[in-house]
Amino acid sequence: MCTFNLFSQEHEKEEGRHYISITFAQTFIPQGSNMDNLNHKGHLVPGIGFDYLYKIKPRFELGIMADFELGRYIIPHKEDLVRDHAIVLVGVATYTLMPNWNAFVGGGMEFEKHHNLGVFRIGTEYNFGIGNQWSIPVGIFYDLKEGYDTWSMSIGLGKAF
């Protein structure tokens, strides 16, 4: 019993404080329309994300999420809001709800050549461990932006070190 506890404590010390991941996402924009069909409401945009998290306490991390949208769409308003391959940078704080399951919240900016927007993000992510501190993160998050909102689902590959 004592040997097991000692081993367990050593294992915890070996866990990395840093975590990086690359993710592939689908983002649903309820107010969005395809550039070719403004009557169609709701638009899906694929994206790639890069995340970096730094563990400051056993259940608390700070980090940055960088997402690159791989599409072009429009948000019809009085003044149409065109979005063309936007880049979203968000600073986040995460809290570990259970082993491998985090909730996060943060804010940042969406950068795009026509107009930059503020972003508030809230979401959750579950990491399926695959060995040697590698994991498959699966997440869902909501972005509240100036003028429109989005829902995203993502899956990727991550590494703690």
DRENGUTOR-77276 format. One record per residue: residue in three letters; x, y, z of N, C-alpha, C in turn. Coordinates in Angstrom, 1 decimal. Layout:
REM DRENGUTOR-77276
+------+--------+--------+--------+--------+--------+--------+--------+--------+--------+
| type |    nxx |    nyy |    nzz |   caxx |   cayy |   cazz |    cxx |    cyy |    czz |
+------+--------+--------+--------+--------+--------+--------+--------+--------+--------+
|  ALA |      X |      Y |      Z |      X |      Y |      Z |      X |      Y |      Z |
...
+------+--------+--------+--------+--------+--------+--------+--------+--------+--------+
REM end
This chain:
REM DRENGUTOR-77276
+------+--------+--------+--------+--------+--------+--------+--------+--------+--------+
| type |    nxx |    nyy |    nzz |   caxx |   cayy |   cazz |    cxx |    cyy |    czz |
+------+--------+--------+--------+--------+--------+--------+--------+--------+--------+
|  MET |    0.8 |   -1.2 |    0.0 |    0.0 |    0.0 |    0.0 |    0.9 |    1.2 |    0.0 |
|  CYS |    1.9 |    1.3 |    0.8 |    2.8 |    2.4 |    0.9 |    3.5 |    2.6 |   -0.4 |
|  THR |    3.9 |    1.6 |   -1.1 |    4.6 |    1.7 |   -2.4 |    3.7 |    2.3 |   -3.4 |
|  PHE |    2.5 |    1.9 |   -3.4 |    1.5 |    2.4 |   -4.4 |    1.4 |    3.9 |   -4.2 |
|  ASN |    1.2 |    4.4 |   -3.0 |    1.1 |    5.8 |   -2.7 |    2.3 |    6.6 |   -3.2 |
|  LEU |    3.5 |    6.0 |   -2.9 |    4.7 |    6.7 |   -3.3 |    4.8 |    6.8 |   -4.8 |
|  PHE |    4.4 |    5.7 |   -5.5 |    4.4 |    5.7 |   -7.0 |    3.4 |    6.8 |   -7.5 |
|  SER |    2.3 |    6.8 |   -6.9 |    1.3 |    7.7 |   -7.3 |    1.7 |    9.2 |   -7.1 |
|  GLN |    2.4 |    9.5 |   -6.1 |    2.9 |   10.9 |   -5.9 |    4.0 |   11.2 |   -6.9 |
|  GLU |    4.9 |   10.2 |   -7.2 |    5.9 |   10.5 |   -8.2 |    5.2 |   10.7 |   -9.6 |
|  HIS |    4.2 |   10.0 |   -9.9 |    3.5 |   10.2 |  -11.2 |    2.9 |   11.6 |  -11.3 |
|  GLU |    2.4 |   12.1 |  -10.2 |    1.8 |   13.4 |  -10.2 |    2.9 |   14.5 |  -10.5 |
|  LYS |    4.1 |   14.3 |   -9.9 |    5.1 |   15.2 |  -10.1 |    5.6 |   15.2 |  -11.6 |
|  GLU |    5.5 |   14.1 |  -12.2 |    5.9 |   14.0 |  -13.6 |    5.0 |   14.6 |  -14.6 |
|  GLU |    3.7 |   14.8 |  -14.2 |    2.8 |   15.5 |  -15.1 |    3.3 |   16.8 |  -15.5 |
|  GLY |    3.1 |   17.2 |  -16.8 |    3.6 |   18.4 |  -17.3 |    2.7 |   19.6 |  -16.9 |
|  ARG |    3.3 |   20.7 |  -16.7 |    2.6 |   22.0 |  -16.4 |    2.1 |   22.6 |  -17.7 |
|  HIS |    2.7 |   22.3 |  -18.8 |    2.3 |   22.8 |  -20.1 |    1.5 |   21.9 |  -20.9 |
|  TYR |    0.6 |   22.4 |  -21.7 |   -0.3 |   21.6 |  -22.5 |   -0.5 |   22.3 |  -23.8 |
|  ILE |   -0.2 |   21.6 |  -24.9 |   -0.5 |   22.2 |  -26.3 |   -1.4 |   21.2 |  -27.0 |
|  SER |   -2.2 |   21.8 |  -27.9 |   -3.0 |   20.9 |  -28.8 |   -3.3 |   21.6 |  -30.1 |
|  ILE |   -3.6 |   20.8 |  -31.1 |   -4.1 |   21.3 |  -32.4 |   -5.5 |   20.6 |  -32.5 |
|  THR |   -6.4 |   21.4 |  -32.9 |   -7.8 |   20.9 |  -33.0 |   -8.4 |   21.2 |  -34.4 |
|  PHE |   -9.4 |   20.4 |  -34.8 |  -10.1 |   20.7 |  -36.0 |  -11.6 |   20.9 |  -35.5 |
|  ALA |  -12.2 |   21.9 |  -36.0 |  -13.5 |   22.3 |  -35.5 |  -14.5 |   22.6 |  -36.6 |
|  GLN |  -15.8 |   22.5 |  -36.2 |  -16.9 |   23.0 |  -37.1 |  -17.6 |   24.0 |  -36.2 |
|  THR |  -17.8 |   25.2 |  -36.8 |  -18.5 |   26.3 |  -36.1 |  -19.8 |   26.5 |  -36.8 |
|  PHE |  -20.9 |   26.6 |  -36.0 |  -22.2 |   26.9 |  -36.5 |  -22.5 |   28.4 |  -36.2 |
|  ILE |  -22.8 |   29.2 |  -37.2 |  -23.1 |   30.6 |  -37.0 |  -24.6 |   30.7 |  -37.3 |
|  PRO |  -25.5 |   30.8 |  -36.3 |  -26.9 |   30.8 |  -36.6 |  -27.4 |   32.0 |  -37.4 |
|  GLN |  -26.8 |   33.2 |  -37.2 |  -27.1 |   34.4 |  -38.0 |  -26.4 |   34.5 |  -39.3 |
|  GLY |  -25.5 |   33.6 |  -39.6 |  -24.6 |   33.6 |  -40.8 |  -25.3 |   33.1 |  -42.0 |
|  SER |  -24.8 |   33.6 |  -43.1 |  -25.3 |   33.1 |  -44.4 |  -24.1 |   32.9 |  -45.4 |
|  ASN |  -24.3 |   32.0 |  -46.3 |  -23.3 |   31.8 |  -47.3 |  -23.3 |   33.1 |  -48.2 |
|  MET |  -22.1 |   33.4 |  -48.7 |  -22.0 |   34.6 |  -49.5 |  -22.9 |   34.6 |  -50.8 |
|  ASP |  -23.2 |   33.3 |  -51.3 |  -23.9 |   33.2 |  -52.5 |  -25.4 |   33.1 |  -52.2 |
|  ASN |  -25.9 |   32.9 |  -51.0 |  -27.3 |   32.7 |  -50.7 |  -27.6 |   33.4 |  -49.4 |
|  LEU |  -28.0 |   34.7 |  -49.5 |  -28.3 |   35.5 |  -48.3 |  -29.6 |   35.1 |  -47.6 |
|  ASN |  -30.5 |   34.3 |  -48.3 |  -31.7 |   33.9 |  -47.7 |  -31.6 |   32.7 |  -46.8 |
|  HIS |  -30.5 |   32.0 |  -46.9 |  -30.3 |   30.8 |  -46.1 |  -29.7 |   31.2 |  -44.7 |
|  LYS |  -30.4 |   30.9 |  -43.7 |  -29.9 |   31.3 |  -42.3 |  -29.2 |   30.1 |  -41.7 |
|  GLY |  -28.1 |   30.4 |  -41.0 |  -27.3 |   29.3 |  -40.4 |  -26.2 |   28.9 |  -41.3 |
|  HIS |  -25.0 |   28.9 |  -40.9 |  -23.8 |   28.6 |  -41.7 |  -22.8 |   27.8 |  -40.9 |
|  LEU |  -22.2 |   26.8 |  -41.5 |  -21.1 |   26.0 |  -40.9 |  -19.8 |   26.4 |  -41.5 |
|  VAL |  -18.8 |   26.6 |  -40.6 |  -17.5 |   27.0 |  -41.1 |  -16.5 |   26.1 |  -40.4 |
|  PRO |  -15.6 |   25.4 |  -41.2 |  -14.5 |   24.6 |  -40.6 |  -13.4 |   25.5 |  -40.1 |
|  GLY |  -12.7 |   25.0 |  -39.1 |  -11.6 |   25.7 |  -38.6 |  -10.5 |   24.9 |  -38.0 |
|  ILE |   -9.3 |   25.5 |  -37.7 |   -8.2 |   24.8 |  -37.1 |   -7.9 |   25.6 |  -35.8 |
|  GLY |   -7.6 |   25.0 |  -34.7 |   -7.2 |   25.7 |  -33.5 |   -5.9 |   25.2 |  -32.9 |
|  PHE |   -5.2 |   26.1 |  -32.3 |   -4.0 |   25.9 |  -31.5 |   -4.2 |   26.4 |  -30.1 |
|  ASP |   -4.0 |   25.5 |  -29.1 |   -4.2 |   25.9 |  -27.8 |   -2.9 |   25.7 |  -27.0 |
|  TYR |   -2.7 |   26.6 |  -26.0 |   -1.6 |   26.5 |  -25.1 |   -2.2 |   26.7 |  -23.7 |
|  LEU |   -1.9 |   25.8 |  -22.7 |   -2.4 |   26.0 |  -21.4 |   -1.2 |   25.8 |  -20.4 |
|  TYR |   -1.2 |   26.6 |  -19.3 |   -0.2 |   26.5 |  -18.3 |   -0.8 |   26.2 |  -17.0 |
|  LYS |   -0.5 |   25.1 |  -16.3 |   -1.1 |   24.7 |  -15.1 |   -0.5 |   25.5 |  -13.9 |
|  ILE |   -1.3 |   26.4 |  -13.3 |   -0.8 |   27.2 |  -12.1 |   -1.1 |   26.6 |  -10.8 |
|  LYS |   -2.1 |   25.7 |  -10.8 |   -2.5 |   24.9 |   -9.6 |   -3.1 |   23.6 |  -10.1 |
|  PRO |   -3.2 |   22.6 |   -9.2 |   -3.6 |   21.3 |   -9.7 |   -4.9 |   21.3 |  -10.5 |
|  ARG |   -5.9 |   22.2 |  -10.2 |   -7.1 |   22.3 |  -10.9 |   -7.4 |   23.5 |  -11.8 |
|  PHE |   -6.3 |   24.3 |  -11.9 |   -6.5 |   25.7 |  -12.5 |   -5.4 |   25.9 |  -13.6 |
|  GLU |   -5.8 |   26.3 |  -14.8 |   -4.8 |   26.6 |  -15.8 |   -5.2 |   27.9 |  -16.5 |
|  LEU |   -4.2 |   28.6 |  -17.0 |   -4.4 |   29.8 |  -17.8 |   -3.8 |   29.5 |  -19.2 |
|  GLY |   -4.4 |   30.1 |  -20.2 |   -3.8 |   29.8 |  -21.5 |   -4.4 |   30.7 |  -22.6 |
|  ILE |   -4.1 |   30.3 |  -23.9 |   -4.6 |   31.1 |  -25.0 |   -5.1 |   30.0 |  -26.0 |
|  MET |   -6.2 |   30.4 |  -26.7 |   -6.7 |   29.6 |  -27.8 |   -6.7 |   30.5 |  -29.0 |
|  ALA |   -6.1 |   29.9 |  -30.1 |   -6.0 |   30.6 |  -31.4 |   -6.7 |   29.8 |  -32.4 |
|  ASP |   -7.8 |   30.3 |  -33.0 |   -8.6 |   29.6 |  -33.9 |   -8.6 |   30.3 |  -35.3 |
|  PHE |   -8.4 |   29.5 |  -36.4 |   -8.4 |   30.1 |  -37.7 |   -9.6 |   29.5 |  -38.5 |
|  GLU |  -10.5 |   30.4 |  -38.8 |  -11.7 |   30.0 |  -39.6 |  -11.3 |   29.8 |  -41.1 |
|  LEU |  -11.8 |   28.7 |  -41.7 |  -11.4 |   28.4 |  -43.0 |  -12.6 |   28.6 |  -44.0 |
|  GLY |  -13.2 |   29.8 |  -43.8 |  -14.4 |   30.0 |  -44.7 |  -14.7 |   31.5 |  -44.7 |
|  ARG |  -15.7 |   31.8 |  -45.6 |  -16.2 |   33.2 |  -45.8 |  -17.7 |   33.1 |  -45.7 |
|  TYR |  -18.2 |   34.1 |  -44.9 |  -19.7 |   34.2 |  -44.7 |  -20.1 |   35.6 |  -44.4 |
|  ILE |  -21.4 |   35.9 |  -44.3 |  -21.9 |   37.2 |  -44.1 |  -22.9 |   37.1 |  -43.0 |
|  ILE |  -22.9 |   38.2 |  -42.1 |  -24.0 |   38.3 |  -41.1 |  -24.9 |   39.5 |  -41.6 |
|  PRO |  -26.1 |   39.1 |  -42.1 |  -26.9 |   40.2 |  -42.6 |  -27.5 |   41.1 |  -41.5 |
|  HIS |  -27.3 |   42.4 |  -41.6 |  -27.8 |   43.4 |  -40.7 |  -28.1 |   44.6 |  -41.5 |
|  LYS |  -28.4 |   45.7 |  -40.8 |  -28.5 |   47.0 |  -41.6 |  -27.3 |   47.2 |  -42.4 |
|  GLU |  -26.1 |   47.0 |  -41.7 |  -24.8 |   47.1 |  -42.4 |  -24.3 |   45.6 |  -42.4 |
|  ASP |  -24.2 |   45.0 |  -43.5 |  -23.8 |   43.6 |  -43.5 |  -22.4 |   43.4 |  -43.0 |
|  LEU |  -22.2 |   42.4 |  -42.2 |  -20.9 |   42.1 |  -41.6 |  -20.3 |   40.9 |  -42.3 |
|  VAL |  -19.3 |   41.2 |  -43.2 |  -18.6 |   40.1 |  -43.9 |  -17.4 |   39.6 |  -43.1 |
|  ARG |  -17.4 |   38.2 |  -43.0 |  -16.3 |   37.5 |  -42.3 |  -15.5 |   36.7 |  -43.3 |
|  ASP |  -14.2 |   36.9 |  -43.4 |  -13.4 |   36.2 |  -44.4 |  -12.2 |   35.7 |  -43.8 |
|  HIS |  -12.2 |   34.4 |  -43.5 |  -11.0 |   33.7 |  -42.8 |  -10.5 |   34.4 |  -41.6 |
|  ALA |  -11.4 |   34.6 |  -40.7 |  -11.2 |   35.3 |  -39.4 |  -10.2 |   34.5 |  -38.5 |
|  ILE |   -9.5 |   35.2 |  -37.7 |   -8.6 |   34.6 |  -36.7 |   -9.1 |   35.1 |  -35.3 |
|  VAL |   -9.3 |   34.1 |  -34.4 |   -9.9 |   34.4 |  -33.1 |   -8.8 |   34.1 |  -32.1 |
|  LEU |   -8.4 |   35.1 |  -31.2 |   -7.4 |   34.9 |  -30.2 |   -8.1 |   35.1 |  -28.8 |
|  VAL |   -8.1 |   34.1 |  -27.9 |   -8.9 |   34.3 |  -26.7 |   -8.0 |   33.8 |  -25.5 |
|  GLY |   -7.8 |   34.6 |  -24.5 |   -7.2 |   34.2 |  -23.3 |   -8.2 |   33.5 |  -22.4 |
|  VAL |   -7.9 |   32.4 |  -21.8 |   -8.8 |   31.6 |  -21.1 |   -8.3 |   31.2 |  -19.7 |
|  ALA |   -9.2 |   31.0 |  -18.8 |   -8.9 |   30.3 |  -17.5 |   -9.7 |   29.0 |  -17.5 |
|  THR |   -9.1 |   27.9 |  -17.1 |   -9.8 |   26.6 |  -17.1 |   -9.8 |   26.1 |  -15.7 |
|  TYR |  -10.8 |   25.4 |  -15.4 |  -11.0 |   24.7 |  -14.1 |  -11.3 |   23.2 |  -14.3 |
|  THR |  -10.6 |   22.3 |  -13.7 |  -10.8 |   20.9 |  -13.8 |  -11.9 |   20.5 |  -13.0 |
|  LEU |  -13.0 |   20.1 |  -13.6 |  -14.2 |   19.7 |  -12.9 |  -14.1 |   18.2 |  -12.4 |
|  MET |  -13.5 |   17.4 |  -13.2 |  -13.2 |   16.0 |  -12.8 |  -11.9 |   15.6 |  -13.6 |
|  PRO |  -11.3 |   14.5 |  -13.3 |  -10.1 |   14.2 |  -14.1 |  -10.4 |   14.2 |  -15.6 |
|  ASN |   -9.6 |   14.8 |  -16.4 |   -9.7 |   14.9 |  -17.8 |  -10.9 |   15.8 |  -18.3 |
|  TRP |  -11.7 |   16.4 |  -17.4 |  -12.8 |   17.2 |  -17.9 |  -12.6 |   18.6 |  -17.4 |
|  ASN |  -12.5 |   19.6 |  -18.3 |  -12.3 |   21.0 |  -17.9 |  -13.5 |   21.9 |  -18.4 |
|  ALA |  -13.7 |   23.0 |  -17.7 |  -14.6 |   24.0 |  -18.1 |  -13.7 |   25.3 |  -18.3 |
|  PHE |  -14.0 |   26.1 |  -19.3 |  -13.2 |   27.3 |  -19.5 |  -14.0 |   28.5 |  -19.8 |
|  VAL |  -13.4 |   29.7 |  -19.5 |  -14.1 |   30.9 |  -19.8 |  -13.0 |   31.9 |  -20.1 |
|  GLY |  -13.3 |   32.9 |  -21.0 |  -12.2 |   33.9 |  -21.4 |  -12.7 |   34.9 |  -22.4 |
|  GLY |  -11.9 |   35.8 |  -22.7 |  -12.2 |   36.8 |  -23.7 |  -11.0 |   37.2 |  -24.6 |
|  GLY |  -11.3 |   37.8 |  -25.7 |  -10.3 |   38.2 |  -26.6 |  -10.9 |   38.9 |  -27.8 |
|  MET |  -10.2 |   38.7 |  -29.0 |  -10.6 |   39.4 |  -30.2 |  -10.7 |   38.5 |  -31.4 |
|  GLU |  -11.6 |   38.8 |  -32.3 |  -11.7 |   38.2 |  -33.6 |  -11.1 |   39.2 |  -34.6 |
|  PHE |  -10.0 |   38.8 |  -35.3 |   -9.4 |   39.7 |  -36.2 |   -9.8 |   39.2 |  -37.7 |
|  GLU |  -10.2 |   40.2 |  -38.4 |  -10.7 |   40.0 |  -39.8 |  -10.5 |   41.3 |  -40.6 |
|  LYS |  -10.2 |   41.2 |  -41.9 |   -9.8 |   42.3 |  -42.7 |  -10.9 |   43.4 |  -42.8 |
|  HIS |  -12.1 |   43.0 |  -42.6 |  -13.2 |   44.0 |  -42.8 |  -13.5 |   44.7 |  -41.5 |
|  HIS |  -13.5 |   43.9 |  -40.3 |  -13.9 |   44.5 |  -39.0 |  -13.4 |   43.6 |  -37.9 |
|  ASN |  -12.8 |   44.1 |  -36.9 |  -12.4 |   43.3 |  -35.7 |  -13.5 |   43.3 |  -34.7 |
|  LEU |  -13.6 |   42.2 |  -33.9 |  -14.7 |   42.2 |  -32.9 |  -14.2 |   41.6 |  -31.6 |
|  GLY |  -14.8 |   42.1 |  -30.5 |  -14.5 |   41.5 |  -29.2 |  -15.2 |   40.1 |  -29.1 |
|  VAL |  -14.7 |   39.2 |  -28.3 |  -15.2 |   37.9 |  -28.1 |  -15.2 |   37.5 |  -26.7 |
|  PHE |  -16.3 |   36.9 |  -26.2 |  -16.4 |   36.3 |  -24.9 |  -16.6 |   34.8 |  -25.1 |
|  ARG |  -15.8 |   33.9 |  -24.5 |  -15.9 |   32.4 |  -24.8 |  -16.2 |   31.7 |  -23.5 |
|  ILE |  -17.1 |   30.7 |  -23.6 |  -17.3 |   29.8 |  -22.5 |  -17.5 |   28.4 |  -23.1 |
|  GLY |  -16.9 |   27.4 |  -22.4 |  -17.0 |   26.0 |  -23.0 |  -16.5 |   25.0 |  -22.1 |
|  THR |  -16.4 |   23.8 |  -22.6 |  -15.9 |   22.6 |  -21.9 |  -15.2 |   21.7 |  -22.8 |
|  GLU |  -14.3 |   20.9 |  -22.2 |  -13.4 |   20.0 |  -23.0 |  -13.1 |   18.7 |  -22.2 |
|  TYR |  -13.2 |   17.6 |  -22.9 |  -12.8 |   16.3 |  -22.2 |  -11.6 |   15.8 |  -23.0 |
|  ASN |  -10.6 |   15.4 |  -22.2 |   -9.4 |   14.8 |  -22.8 |   -9.3 |   13.3 |  -22.6 |
|  PHE |   -9.3 |   12.6 |  -23.7 |   -9.2 |   11.1 |  -23.7 |   -7.7 |   10.8 |  -23.7 |
|  GLY |   -7.2 |   10.3 |  -22.6 |   -5.7 |   10.0 |  -22.5 |   -5.4 |    8.8 |  -23.4 |
|  ILE |   -4.3 |    8.9 |  -24.2 |   -3.9 |    7.8 |  -25.1 |   -2.4 |    7.4 |  -24.8 |
|  GLY |   -1.9 |    7.8 |  -23.6 |   -0.6 |    7.4 |  -23.2 |    0.5 |    8.4 |  -23.4 |
|  ASN |    1.6 |    8.3 |  -22.5 |    2.7 |    9.2 |  -22.6 |    2.3 |   10.7 |  -22.6 |
|  GLN |    1.3 |   11.0 |  -21.9 |    0.8 |   12.4 |  -21.7 |    0.2 |   13.0 |  -23.0 |
|  TRP |   -0.1 |   12.1 |  -24.0 |   -0.8 |   12.5 |  -25.2 |   -2.3 |   12.3 |  -24.9 |
|  SER |   -3.1 |   13.1 |  -25.5 |   -4.6 |   13.0 |  -25.4 |   -5.3 |   13.4 |  -26.6 |
|  ILE |   -6.6 |   13.1 |  -26.6 |   -7.5 |   13.5 |  -27.7 |   -8.5 |   14.4 |  -27.0 |
|  PRO |   -8.4 |   15.7 |  -27.2 |   -9.3 |   16.7 |  -26.6 |  -10.6 |   16.8 |  -27.5 |
|  VAL |  -11.8 |   16.7 |  -26.9 |  -13.0 |   16.9 |  -27.6 |  -13.8 |   18.0 |  -26.8 |
|  GLY |  -14.1 |   19.0 |  -27.5 |  -14.7 |   20.2 |  -26.8 |  -15.9 |   20.8 |  -27.5 |
|  ILE |  -16.7 |   21.5 |  -26.8 |  -17.8 |   22.3 |  -27.3 |  -17.7 |   23.7 |  -26.6 |
|  PHE |  -17.9 |   24.8 |  -27.4 |  -17.8 |   26.1 |  -26.8 |  -18.7 |   27.1 |  -27.5 |
|  TYR |  -19.0 |   28.1 |  -26.8 |  -19.9 |   29.2 |  -27.3 |  -19.2 |   30.5 |  -27.3 |
|  ASP |  -19.2 |   31.2 |  -28.4 |  -18.6 |   32.5 |  -28.5 |  -19.7 |   33.6 |  -28.7 |
|  LEU |  -19.6 |   34.5 |  -27.8 |  -20.5 |   35.7 |  -27.8 |  -19.7 |   36.8 |  -28.4 |
|  LYS |  -20.1 |   37.3 |  -29.6 |  -19.3 |   38.3 |  -30.3 |  -20.2 |   39.6 |  -30.5 |
|  GLU |  -19.5 |   40.6 |  -30.8 |  -20.3 |   41.9 |  -31.1 |  -21.0 |   41.6 |  -32.4 |
|  GLY |  -22.4 |   41.5 |  -32.4 |  -23.2 |   41.4 |  -33.6 |  -23.6 |   40.0 |  -33.9 |
|  TYR |  -23.0 |   38.9 |  -33.4 |  -23.5 |   37.6 |  -33.6 |  -22.8 |   36.6 |  -32.7 |
|  ASP |  -23.3 |   35.4 |  -32.6 |  -22.8 |   34.4 |  -31.7 |  -22.5 |   33.1 |  -32.5 |
|  THR |  -21.6 |   32.2 |  -32.0 |  -21.3 |   31.0 |  -32.6 |  -21.2 |   29.8 |  -31.6 |
|  TRP |  -21.5 |   28.6 |  -32.1 |  -21.3 |   27.4 |  -31.4 |  -20.2 |   26.6 |  -32.1 |
|  SER |  -19.3 |   26.0 |  -31.4 |  -18.3 |   25.2 |  -32.1 |  -18.1 |   23.8 |  -31.4 |
|  MET |  -17.8 |   22.8 |  -32.2 |  -17.4 |   21.5 |  -31.7 |  -16.0 |   21.2 |  -32.2 |
|  SER |  -15.1 |   20.6 |  -31.4 |  -13.8 |   20.4 |  -31.9 |  -13.3 |   19.0 |  -31.4 |
|  ILE |  -12.3 |   18.5 |  -32.1 |  -11.6 |   17.3 |  -31.7 |  -10.1 |   17.5 |  -32.2 |
|  GLY |   -9.2 |   17.0 |  -31.4 |   -7.8 |   17.2 |  -31.8 |   -6.8 |   16.3 |  -31.2 |
|  LEU |   -5.6 |   16.7 |  -31.1 |   -4.5 |   15.9 |  -30.5 |   -3.7 |   16.9 |  -29.6 |
|  GLY |   -3.5 |   16.4 |  -28.3 |   -2.8 |   17.3 |  -27.4 |   -1.7 |   16.5 |  -26.7 |
|  LYS |   -0.7 |   17.3 |  -26.1 |    0.4 |   16.8 |  -25.4 |    0.7 |   17.6 |  -24.2 |
|  ALA |    0.8 |   17.0 |  -23.0 |    1.3 |   17.7 |  -21.8 |    2.8 |   17.4 |  -21.7 |
|  PHE |    3.5 |   18.5 |  -21.2 |    4.9 |   18.3 |  -21.0 |    5.4 |   19.2 |  -19.9 |
+------+--------+--------+--------+--------+--------+--------+--------+--------+--------+
REM end
